[in-house]
Amino acid sequence: MKRFRAPRIFCGMGKNVAEVSDGEFQKAVLESPHPVLVDFTATWCPPCKAIKPSLEELAAQYQGRASIVAVDVDASQATAQQYGIRAMPTLLVFKGGKVVNQLVGAAPKARLEALITGAL
C-alpha cells in the first residue's frame, strides 16, 4: 500500500516580510541603508511558523526604519552556511552589513522587537 505524502509547499512569509535568496542577500541585507532582521527559516520548522505573525506585525510597524526578511535555509544553503546557521529559527540583525545581534529559537514578540530597536 502506498503512503500518501502531502506535497511540500513553502508557506511564504507574507506581504510585509520579503523572502530573500542567496542571489538577493547582498543587496537586500548587506547593502541596506537601515537595520535588517533576517529570519533564517524552513518550511518544516514549527517554531518558525509560530513567530511569522509577530514578524509580519513588526515589519509593518518598523517599515521605513528597519526591514525584516526571511531566508529559507533549504533554498538558500550558501547564505545559511556562510553565517553558520545550524538551528531554526535563527534571527540575525544586520546593520551596516555586519551582524550586530542574534537570537536562536522562537521568542515572544517583545523579544523580537528588542532585536530591532537595539539596532535603530
N, CA, C and O atoms as CSV, one atom per row, in Angstrom:
chain,resi,resn,atom,element,x,y,z
A,1,MET,N,N,0.839,-1.180,0.000
A,1,MET,CA,C,0.000,0.000,0.000
A,1,MET,C,C,0.885,1.246,0.000
A,1,MET,O,O,1.830,1.347,0.783
A,2,LYS,N,N,0.575,2.179,-0.873
A,2,LYS,CA,C,1.319,3.430,-0.952
A,2,LYS,C,C,0.890,4.365,0.162
A,2,LYS,O,O,-0.292,4.490,0.484
A,3,ARG,N,N,1.887,5.018,0.737
A,3,ARG,CA,C,1.568,6.026,1.749
A,3,ARG,C,C,1.355,7.361,1.063
A,3,ARG,O,O,2.089,7.726,0.145
A,4,PHE,N,N,0.346,8.083,1.515
A,4,PHE,CA,C,0.094,9.410,0.962
A,4,PHE,C,C,1.074,10.384,1.590
A,4,PHE,O,O,1.238,10.426,2.809
A,5,ARG,N,N,1.708,11.150,0.754
A,5,ARG,CA,C,2.630,12.164,1.236
A,5,ARG,C,C,2.207,13.515,0.660
A,5,ARG,O,O,2.170,13.705,-0.556
A,6,ALA,N,N,1.895,14.430,1.540
A,6,ALA,CA,C,1.477,15.764,1.086
A,6,ALA,C,C,2.659,16.466,0.426
A,6,ALA,O,O,3.796,16.306,0.870
A,7,PRO,N,N,2.411,17.230,-0.611
A,7,PRO,CA,C,3.499,17.959,-1.257
A,7,PRO,C,C,4.057,19.029,-0.337
A,7,PRO,O,O,3.330,19.612,0.467
A,8,ARG,N,N,5.359,19.285,-0.460
A,8,ARG,CA,C,5.986,20.351,0.322
A,8,ARG,C,C,5.710,21.675,-0.367
A,8,ARG,O,O,6.118,21.897,-1.507
A,9,ILE,N,N,5.035,22.521,0.318
A,9,ILE,CA,C,4.710,23.841,-0.215
A,9,ILE,C,C,5.288,24.861,0.739
A,9,ILE,O,O,5.050,24.803,1.945
A,10,PHE,N,N,6.047,25.795,0.196
A,10,PHE,CA,C,6.605,26.826,1.054
A,10,PHE,C,C,5.514,27.823,1.403
A,10,PHE,O,O,4.898,28.435,0.529
A,11,CYS,N,N,5.296,27.967,2.669
A,11,CYS,CA,C,4.332,28.954,3.137
A,11,CYS,C,C,5.081,30.264,3.248
A,11,CYS,O,O,5.726,30.526,4.263
A,12,GLY,N,N,5.004,31.086,2.223
A,12,GLY,CA,C,5.732,32.343,2.178
A,12,GLY,C,C,5.428,33.203,3.381
A,12,GLY,O,O,4.433,33.002,4.078
A,13,MET,N,N,6.277,34.139,3.609
A,13,MET,CA,C,6.135,34.942,4.806
A,13,MET,C,C,4.832,35.731,4.782
A,13,MET,O,O,3.949,35.472,5.599
A,14,GLY,N,N,4.697,36.636,3.916
A,14,GLY,CA,C,3.515,37.474,3.887
A,14,GLY,C,C,3.829,38.739,3.125
A,14,GLY,O,O,4.831,38.820,2.414
A,15,LYS,N,N,2.969,39.721,3.278
A,15,LYS,CA,C,3.151,40.925,2.467
A,15,LYS,C,C,4.200,41.876,3.033
A,15,LYS,O,O,4.725,42.701,2.285
A,16,ASN,N,N,4.522,41.796,4.304
A,16,ASN,CA,C,5.469,42.729,4.910
A,16,ASN,C,C,6.892,42.186,5.024
A,16,ASN,O,O,7.851,42.955,5.077
A,17,VAL,N,N,7.025,40.877,5.060
A,17,VAL,CA,C,8.338,40.237,5.189
A,17,VAL,C,C,8.712,39.641,3.838
A,17,VAL,O,O,8.050,38.731,3.340
A,18,ALA,N,N,9.778,40.166,3.258
A,18,ALA,CA,C,10.227,39.692,1.945
A,18,ALA,C,C,11.055,38.424,2.090
A,18,ALA,O,O,11.807,38.259,3.050
A,19,GLU,N,N,10.903,37.538,1.125
A,19,GLU,CA,C,11.717,36.335,1.063
A,19,GLU,C,C,12.950,36.664,0.218
A,19,GLU,O,O,12.818,37.176,-0.895
A,20,VAL,N,N,14.143,36.376,0.737
A,20,VAL,CA,C,15.396,36.728,0.084
A,20,VAL,C,C,16.187,35.460,-0.221
A,20,VAL,O,O,16.326,34.585,0.634
A,21,SER,N,N,16.704,35.368,-1.442
A,21,SER,CA,C,17.502,34.209,-1.853
A,21,SER,C,C,18.986,34.531,-1.725
A,21,SER,O,O,19.365,35.656,-1.399
A,22,ASP,N,N,19.822,33.521,-1.988
A,22,ASP,CA,C,21.276,33.720,-1.975
A,22,ASP,C,C,21.680,34.897,-2.853
A,22,ASP,O,O,22.488,35.732,-2.446
A,23,GLY,N,N,21.117,34.964,-4.054
A,23,GLY,CA,C,21.486,35.996,-5.011
A,23,GLY,C,C,21.027,37.395,-4.635
A,23,GLY,O,O,21.595,38.376,-5.116
A,24,GLU,N,N,20.020,37.509,-3.794
A,24,GLU,CA,C,19.468,38.801,-3.396
A,24,GLU,C,C,20.007,39.304,-2.058
A,24,GLU,O,O,19.812,40.467,-1.703
A,25,PHE,N,N,20.682,38.429,-1.322
A,25,PHE,CA,C,21.093,38.731,0.049
A,25,PHE,C,C,22.002,39.951,0.139
A,25,PHE,O,O,21.801,40.808,1.000
A,26,GLN,N,N,22.982,40.039,-0.724
A,26,GLN,CA,C,23.942,41.144,-0.698
A,26,GLN,C,C,23.220,42.492,-0.752
A,26,GLN,O,O,23.440,43.359,0.093
A,27,LYS,N,N,22.367,42.653,-1.743
A,27,LYS,CA,C,21.683,43.941,-1.932
A,27,LYS,C,C,20.628,44.189,-0.855
A,27,LYS,O,O,20.560,45.283,-0.295
A,28,ALA,N,N,19.810,43.186,-0.564
A,28,ALA,CA,C,18.691,43.365,0.362
A,28,ALA,C,C,19.131,43.509,1.818
A,28,ALA,O,O,18.462,44.183,2.602
A,29,VAL,N,N,20.238,42.886,2.184
A,29,VAL,CA,C,20.644,42.879,3.592
A,29,VAL,C,C,21.949,43.636,3.817
A,29,VAL,O,O,21.984,44.599,4.583
A,30,LEU,N,N,22.996,43.215,3.168
A,30,LEU,CA,C,24.317,43.783,3.435
A,30,LEU,C,C,24.454,45.225,2.970
A,30,LEU,O,O,25.191,46.000,3.581
A,31,GLU,N,N,23.760,45.599,1.904
A,31,GLU,CA,C,23.833,46.964,1.382
A,31,GLU,C,C,22.667,47.841,1.825
A,31,GLU,O,O,22.537,48.974,1.361
A,32,SER,N,N,21.829,47.340,2.706
A,32,SER,CA,C,20.665,48.105,3.163
A,32,SER,C,C,21.098,49.330,3.961
A,32,SER,O,O,22.018,49.243,4.775
A,33,PRO,N,N,20.444,50.474,3.737
A,33,PRO,CA,C,20.789,51.686,4.485
A,33,PRO,C,C,20.259,51.683,5.928
A,33,PRO,O,O,20.632,52.540,6.729
A,34,HIS,N,N,19.400,50.732,6.248
A,34,HIS,CA,C,18.854,50.660,7.600
A,34,HIS,C,C,18.997,49.222,8.131
A,34,HIS,O,O,19.292,48.309,7.359
A,35,PRO,N,N,18.791,49.016,9.430
A,35,PRO,CA,C,18.932,47.678,10.007
A,35,PRO,C,C,17.986,46.662,9.357
A,35,PRO,O,O,16.875,47.000,8.948
A,36,VAL,N,N,18.449,45.419,9.272
A,36,VAL,CA,C,17.651,44.337,8.700
A,36,VAL,C,C,17.693,43.142,9.649
A,36,VAL,O,O,18.767,42.661,10.011
A,37,LEU,N,N,16.525,42.677,10.042
A,37,LEU,CA,C,16.413,41.446,10.816
A,37,LEU,C,C,16.199,40.321,9.816
A,37,LEU,O,O,15.238,40.346,9.048
A,38,VAL,N,N,17.088,39.337,9.820
A,38,VAL,CA,C,16.991,38.217,8.890
A,38,VAL,C,C,16.525,36.990,9.662
A,38,VAL,O,O,17.163,36.566,10.625
A,39,ASP,N,N,15.411,36.433,9.226
A,39,ASP,CA,C,14.845,35.220,9.810
A,39,ASP,C,C,15.289,34.040,8.953
A,39,ASP,O,O,14.778,33.849,7.849
A,40,PHE,N,N,16.237,33.246,9.454
A,40,PHE,CA,C,16.632,32.019,8.765
A,40,PHE,C,C,15.616,30.963,9.166
A,40,PHE,O,O,15.527,30.583,10.334
A,41,THR,N,N,14.857,30.497,8.195
A,41,THR,CA,C,13.681,29.682,8.449
A,41,THR,C,C,13.644,28.460,7.535
A,41,THR,O,O,14.463,28.334,6.625
A,42,ALA,N,N,12.702,27.572,7.778
A,42,ALA,CA,C,12.494,26.400,6.937
A,42,ALA,C,C,11.002,26.057,6.920
A,42,ALA,O,O,10.282,26.318,7.884
A,43,THR,N,N,10.561,25.478,5.827
A,43,THR,CA,C,9.136,25.154,5.680
A,43,THR,C,C,8.681,24.110,6.686
A,43,THR,O,O,7.508,24.084,7.059
A,44,TRP,N,N,9.575,23.261,7.124
A,44,TRP,CA,C,9.250,22.140,8.005
A,44,TRP,C,C,9.411,22.486,9.496
A,44,TRP,O,O,9.302,21.603,10.347
A,45,CYS,N,N,9.665,23.745,9.809
A,45,CYS,CA,C,10.005,24.175,11.169
A,45,CYS,C,C,8.802,24.785,11.898
A,45,CYS,O,O,8.427,25.920,11.602
A,46,PRO,N,N,8.187,24.059,12.848
A,46,PRO,CA,C,7.042,24.610,13.581
A,46,PRO,C,C,7.343,25.900,14.354
A,46,PRO,O,O,6.517,26.812,14.315
A,47,PRO,N,N,8.481,26.030,15.056
A,47,PRO,CA,C,8.744,27.304,15.740
A,47,PRO,C,C,8.868,28.481,14.764
A,47,PRO,O,O,8.531,29.614,15.106
A,48,CYS,N,N,9.356,28.205,13.548
A,48,CYS,CA,C,9.461,29.252,12.527
A,48,CYS,C,C,8.072,29.765,12.164
A,48,CYS,O,O,7.853,30.969,12.028
A,49,LYS,N,N,7.154,28.845,12.012
A,49,LYS,CA,C,5.776,29.216,11.679
A,49,LYS,C,C,5.126,29.998,12.816
A,49,LYS,O,O,4.312,30.894,12.587
A,50,ALA,N,N,5.501,29.641,14.051
A,50,ALA,CA,C,4.896,30.283,15.222
A,50,ALA,C,C,5.255,31.763,15.320
A,50,ALA,O,O,4.444,32.558,15.794
A,51,ILE,N,N,6.458,32.149,14.879
A,51,ILE,CA,C,6.857,33.553,15.014
A,51,ILE,C,C,6.502,34.403,13.793
A,51,ILE,O,O,6.654,35.624,13.829
A,52,LYS,N,N,6.029,33.769,12.707
A,52,LYS,CA,C,5.697,34.519,11.488
A,52,LYS,C,C,4.726,35.674,11.721
A,52,LYS,O,O,4.980,36.776,11.236
A,53,PRO,N,N,3.618,35.465,12.451
A,53,PRO,CA,C,2.687,36.589,12.653
A,53,PRO,C,C,3.342,37.779,13.364
A,53,PRO,O,O,3.080,38.930,13.012
A,54,SER,N,N,4.182,37.511,14.351
A,54,SER,CA,C,4.868,38.596,15.056
A,54,SER,C,C,5.823,39.334,14.129
A,54,SER,O,O,5.897,40.563,14.162
A,55,LEU,N,N,6.559,38.589,13.296
A,55,LEU,CA,C,7.484,39.211,12.361
A,55,LEU,C,C,6.741,40.079,11.349
A,55,LEU,O,O,7.209,41.160,10.990
A,56,GLU,N,N,5.589,39.606,10.891
A,56,GLU,CA,C,4.774,40.386,9.955
A,56,GLU,C,C,4.335,41.704,10.589
A,56,GLU,O,O,4.423,42.760,9.963
A,57,GLU,N,N,3.865,41.634,11.830
A,57,GLU,CA,C,3.412,42.836,12.531
A,57,GLU,C,C,4.564,43.821,12.734
A,57,GLU,O,O,4.404,45.024,12.528
A,58,LEU,N,N,5.712,43.305,13.135
A,58,LEU,CA,C,6.868,44.166,13.368
A,58,LEU,C,C,7.378,44.785,12.069
A,58,LEU,O,O,7.807,45.939,12.054
A,59,ALA,N,N,7.333,44.026,10.991
A,59,ALA,CA,C,7.768,44.560,9.690
A,59,ALA,C,C,6.901,45.745,9.292
A,59,ALA,O,O,7.409,46.737,8.768
A,60,ALA,N,N,5.605,45.653,9.534
A,60,ALA,CA,C,4.697,46.757,9.224
A,60,ALA,C,C,4.952,47.937,10.164
A,60,ALA,O,O,4.956,49.090,9.734
A,61,GLN,N,N,5.163,47.647,11.432
A,61,GLN,CA,C,5.360,48.685,12.445
A,61,GLN,C,C,6.648,49.484,12.207
A,61,GLN,O,O,6.671,50.694,12.435
A,62,TYR,N,N,7.705,48.829,11.758
A,62,TYR,CA,C,9.003,49.488,11.585
A,62,TYR,C,C,9.326,49.802,10.128
A,62,TYR,O,O,10.469,50.118,9.798
A,63,GLN,N,N,8.332,49.718,9.266
A,63,GLN,CA,C,8.539,49.986,7.842
A,63,GLN,C,C,9.158,51.369,7.646
A,63,GLN,O,O,8.686,52.356,8.211
A,64,GLY,N,N,10.215,51.429,6.841
A,64,GLY,CA,C,10.911,52.677,6.595
A,64,GLY,C,C,12.075,52.936,7.539
A,64,GLY,O,O,12.953,53.744,7.236
A,65,ARG,N,N,12.088,52.253,8.688
A,65,ARG,CA,C,13.179,52.410,9.662
A,65,ARG,C,C,14.025,51.154,9.778
A,65,ARG,O,O,15.207,51.225,10.112
A,66,ALA,N,N,13.417,50.000,9.503
A,66,ALA,CA,C,14.096,48.703,9.565
A,66,ALA,C,C,13.330,47.741,8.671
A,66,ALA,O,O,12.155,47.949,8.370
A,67,SER,N,N,14.013,46.691,8.255
A,67,SER,CA,C,13.371,45.674,7.409
A,67,SER,C,C,13.469,44.312,8.082
A,67,SER,O,O,14.361,44.054,8.890
A,68,ILE,N,N,12.531,43.459,7.724
A,68,ILE,CA,C,12.590,42.063,8.138
A,68,ILE,C,C,12.489,41.230,6.881
A,68,ILE,O,O,11.574,41.414,6.078
A,69,VAL,N,N,13.426,40.314,6.708
A,69,VAL,CA,C,13.424,39.418,5.558
A,69,VAL,C,C,13.565,37.985,6.044
A,69,VAL,O,O,14.045,37.728,7.148
A,70,ALA,N,N,13.138,37.060,5.200
A,70,ALA,CA,C,13.248,35.637,5.502
A,70,ALA,C,C,14.163,34.967,4.496
A,70,ALA,O,O,14.116,35.261,3.302
A,71,VAL,N,N,14.999,34.058,4.991
A,71,VAL,CA,C,15.855,33.249,4.138
A,71,VAL,C,C,15.505,31.790,4.413
A,71,VAL,O,O,15.692,31.302,5.528
A,72,ASP,N,N,14.997,31.098,3.396
A,72,ASP,CA,C,14.688,29.676,3.513
A,72,ASP,C,C,16.013,28.921,3.431
A,72,ASP,O,O,16.678,28.941,2.395
A,73,VAL,N,N,16.393,28.258,4.520
A,73,VAL,CA,C,17.707,27.605,4.578
A,73,VAL,C,C,17.842,26.451,3.586
A,73,VAL,O,O,18.953,26.108,3.183
A,74,ASP,N,N,16.733,25.858,3.196
A,74,ASP,CA,C,16.788,24.768,2.220
A,74,ASP,C,C,17.006,25.305,0.812
A,74,ASP,O,O,17.704,24.682,0.011
A,75,ALA,N,N,16.422,26.441,0.509
A,75,ALA,CA,C,16.541,27.027,-0.823
A,75,ALA,C,C,17.789,27.900,-0.969
A,75,ALA,O,O,18.298,28.072,-2.077
A,76,SER,N,N,18.277,28.444,0.129
A,76,SER,CA,C,19.427,29.356,0.102
A,76,SER,C,C,20.526,28.828,1.025
A,76,SER,O,O,20.889,29.463,2.015
A,77,GLN,N,N,21.037,27.669,0.679
A,77,GLN,CA,C,22.016,26.996,1.531
A,77,GLN,C,C,23.337,27.745,1.654
A,77,GLN,O,O,23.971,27.699,2.708
A,78,ALA,N,N,23.761,28.431,0.603
A,78,ALA,CA,C,25.045,29.136,0.655
A,78,ALA,C,C,25.028,30.222,1.731
A,78,ALA,O,O,25.986,30.356,2.493
A,79,THR,N,N,23.958,30.987,1.794
A,79,THR,CA,C,23.864,32.051,2.794
A,79,THR,C,C,23.771,31.458,4.195
A,79,THR,O,O,24.417,31.950,5.120
A,80,ALA,N,N,22.983,30.418,4.354
A,80,ALA,CA,C,22.867,29.765,5.660
A,80,ALA,C,C,24.218,29.230,6.119
A,80,ALA,O,O,24.568,29.369,7.291
A,81,GLN,N,N,24.966,28.633,5.233
A,81,GLN,CA,C,26.287,28.105,5.583
A,81,GLN,C,C,27.256,29.238,5.908
A,81,GLN,O,O,28.045,29.133,6.847
A,82,GLN,N,N,27.198,30.307,5.144
A,82,GLN,CA,C,28.093,31.444,5.370
A,82,GLN,C,C,27.971,31.995,6.785
A,82,GLN,O,O,28.962,32.424,7.375
A,83,TYR,N,N,26.750,31.983,7.332
A,83,TYR,CA,C,26.514,32.529,8.662
A,83,TYR,C,C,26.404,31.441,9.734
A,83,TYR,O,O,26.009,31.725,10.865
A,84,GLY,N,N,26.748,30.207,9.388
A,84,GLY,CA,C,26.798,29.126,10.364
A,84,GLY,C,C,25.461,28.767,10.978
A,84,GLY,O,O,25.384,28.418,12.156
A,85,ILE,N,N,24.414,28.851,10.186
A,85,ILE,CA,C,23.070,28.559,10.695
A,85,ILE,C,C,22.921,27.057,10.896
A,85,ILE,O,O,23.061,26.282,9.950
A,86,ARG,N,N,22.637,26.649,12.131
A,86,ARG,CA,C,22.504,25.230,12.458
A,86,ARG,C,C,21.149,24.885,13.079
A,86,ARG,O,O,20.784,23.713,13.175
A,87,ALA,N,N,20.413,25.905,13.497
A,87,ALA,CA,C,19.104,25.688,14.119
A,87,ALA,C,C,18.141,26.737,13.580
A,87,ALA,O,O,18.535,27.856,13.251
A,88,MET,N,N,16.875,26.353,13.496
A,88,MET,CA,C,15.852,27.268,13.032
A,88,MET,C,C,14.785,27.428,14.108
A,88,MET,O,O,14.466,26.474,14.819
A,89,PRO,N,N,14.238,28.622,14.228
A,89,PRO,CA,C,14.657,29.837,13.550
A,89,PRO,C,C,15.912,30.421,14.192
A,89,PRO,O,O,16.103,30.346,15.406
A,90,THR,N,N,16.747,30.994,13.360
A,90,THR,CA,C,17.860,31.817,13.816
A,90,THR,C,C,17.617,33.201,13.237
A,90,THR,O,O,17.392,33.353,12.036
A,91,LEU,N,N,17.665,34.194,14.089
A,91,LEU,CA,C,17.434,35.570,13.671
A,91,LEU,C,C,18.730,36.347,13.853
A,91,LEU,O,O,19.284,36.405,14.950
A,92,LEU,N,N,19.203,36.942,12.770
A,92,LEU,CA,C,20.392,37.779,12.811
A,92,LEU,C,C,19.986,39.205,12.461
A,92,LEU,O,O,19.198,39.425,11.542
A,93,VAL,N,N,20.524,40.165,13.194
A,93,VAL,CA,C,20.265,41.573,12.902
A,93,VAL,C,C,21.532,42.152,12.269
A,93,VAL,O,O,22.620,42.081,12.841
A,94,PHE,N,N,21.364,42.724,11.078
A,94,PHE,CA,C,22.464,43.340,10.344
A,94,PHE,C,C,22.310,44.848,10.366
A,94,PHE,O,O,21.209,45.380,10.226
A,95,LYS,N,N,23.431,45.525,10.544
A,95,LYS,CA,C,23.462,46.984,10.457
A,95,LYS,C,C,24.792,47.340,9.811
A,95,LYS,O,O,25.851,46.933,10.290
A,96,GLY,N,N,24.738,48.094,8.732
A,96,GLY,CA,C,25.953,48.446,8.030
A,96,GLY,C,C,26.676,47.232,7.456
A,96,GLY,O,O,27.900,47.230,7.332
A,97,GLY,N,N,25.910,46.199,7.106
A,97,GLY,CA,C,26.490,44.998,6.510
A,97,GLY,C,C,27.103,44.020,7.490
A,97,GLY,O,O,27.683,43.015,7.076
A,98,LYS,N,N,26.987,44.291,8.786
A,98,LYS,CA,C,27.577,43.420,9.803
A,98,LYS,C,C,26.513,42.928,10.782
A,98,LYS,O,O,25.531,43.621,11.049
A,99,VAL,N,N,26.721,41.727,11.310
A,99,VAL,CA,C,25.808,41.176,12.310
A,99,VAL,C,C,26.041,41.915,13.628
A,99,VAL,O,O,27.162,41.966,14.134
A,100,VAL,N,N,24.961,42.488,14.176
A,100,VAL,CA,C,25.067,43.223,15.432
A,100,VAL,C,C,24.306,42.555,16.580
A,100,VAL,O,O,24.480,42.923,17.741
A,101,ASN,N,N,23.468,41.580,16.251
A,101,ASN,CA,C,22.728,40.858,17.293
A,101,ASN,C,C,22.181,39.577,16.708
A,101,ASN,O,O,22.031,39.454,15.492
A,102,GLN,N,N,21.883,38.623,17.569
A,102,GLN,CA,C,21.298,37.362,17.095
A,102,GLN,C,C,20.455,36.713,18.175
A,102,GLN,O,O,20.599,36.996,19.364
A,103,LEU,N,N,19.574,35.836,17.727
A,103,LEU,CA,C,18.701,35.078,18.610
A,103,LEU,C,C,18.431,33.748,17.940
A,103,LEU,O,O,18.100,33.700,16.756
A,104,VAL,N,N,18.570,32.670,18.691
A,104,VAL,CA,C,18.283,31.341,18.163
A,104,VAL,C,C,17.051,30.809,18.876
A,104,VAL,O,O,16.997,30.794,20.106
A,105,GLY,N,N,16.055,30.370,18.098
A,105,GLY,CA,C,14.827,29.822,18.650
A,105,GLY,C,C,13.684,30.817,18.611
A,105,GLY,O,O,13.876,32.015,18.400
A,106,ALA,N,N,12.498,30.290,18.820
A,106,ALA,CA,C,11.300,31.134,18.833
A,106,ALA,C,C,11.311,31.996,20.091
A,106,ALA,O,O,11.817,31.589,21.137
A,107,ALA,N,N,10.749,33.185,19.969
A,107,ALA,CA,C,10.703,34.108,21.098
A,107,ALA,C,C,9.422,34.918,21.014
A,107,ALA,O,O,8.827,35.028,19.943
A,108,PRO,N,N,8.992,35.488,22.138
A,108,PRO,CA,C,7.806,36.335,22.110
A,108,PRO,C,C,8.059,37.612,21.308
A,108,PRO,O,O,9.203,38.008,21.087
A,109,LYS,N,N,6.989,38.231,20.889
A,109,LYS,CA,C,7.066,39.427,20.053
A,109,LYS,C,C,7.924,40.517,20.695
A,109,LYS,O,O,8.679,41.194,19.997
A,110,ALA,N,N,7.822,40.693,21.994
A,110,ALA,CA,C,8.593,41.737,22.675
A,110,ALA,C,C,10.095,41.498,22.527
A,110,ALA,O,O,10.857,42.451,22.366
A,111,ARG,N,N,10.521,40.256,22.579
A,111,ARG,CA,C,11.955,39.934,22.427
A,111,ARG,C,C,12.395,40.172,20.987
A,111,ARG,O,O,13.506,40.647,20.749
A,112,LEU,N,N,11.535,39.845,20.024
A,112,LEU,CA,C,11.846,40.091,18.627
A,112,LEU,C,C,11.946,41.594,18.367
A,112,LEU,O,O,12.829,42.051,17.642
A,113,GLU,N,N,11.036,42.351,18.963
A,113,GLU,CA,C,11.059,43.794,18.795
A,113,GLU,C,C,12.333,44.392,19.407
A,113,GLU,O,O,12.891,45.344,18.862
A,114,ALA,N,N,12.788,43.846,20.520
A,114,ALA,CA,C,14.010,44.341,21.164
A,114,ALA,C,C,15.223,44.175,20.245
A,114,ALA,O,O,16.143,44.991,20.280
A,115,LEU,N,N,15.225,43.128,19.432
A,115,LEU,CA,C,16.312,42.950,18.468
A,115,LEU,C,C,16.349,44.127,17.493
A,115,LEU,O,O,17.416,44.653,17.173
A,116,ILE,N,N,15.175,44.525,17.031
A,116,ILE,CA,C,15.082,45.617,16.054
A,116,ILE,C,C,15.433,46.944,16.704
A,116,ILE,O,O,16.260,47.690,16.179
A,117,THR,N,N,14.824,47.246,17.824
A,117,THR,CA,C,15.053,48.544,18.462
A,117,THR,C,C,16.501,48.704,18.905
A,117,THR,O,O,17.021,49.819,18.930
A,118,GLY,N,N,17.150,47.609,19.250
A,118,GLY,CA,C,18.561,47.668,19.632
A,118,GLY,C,C,19.473,48.091,18.500
A,118,GLY,O,O,20.589,48.550,18.741
A,119,ALA,N,N,19.015,47.944,17.274
A,119,ALA,CA,C,19.833,48.286,16.100
A,119,ALA,C,C,19.477,49.651,15.512
A,119,ALA,O,O,20.181,50.143,14.629
A,120,LEU,N,N,18.402,50.263,15.986
A,120,LEU,CA,C,17.991,51.567,15.427
A,120,LEU,C,C,18.863,52.699,15.948
A,120,LEU,O,O,18.656,53.856,15.581
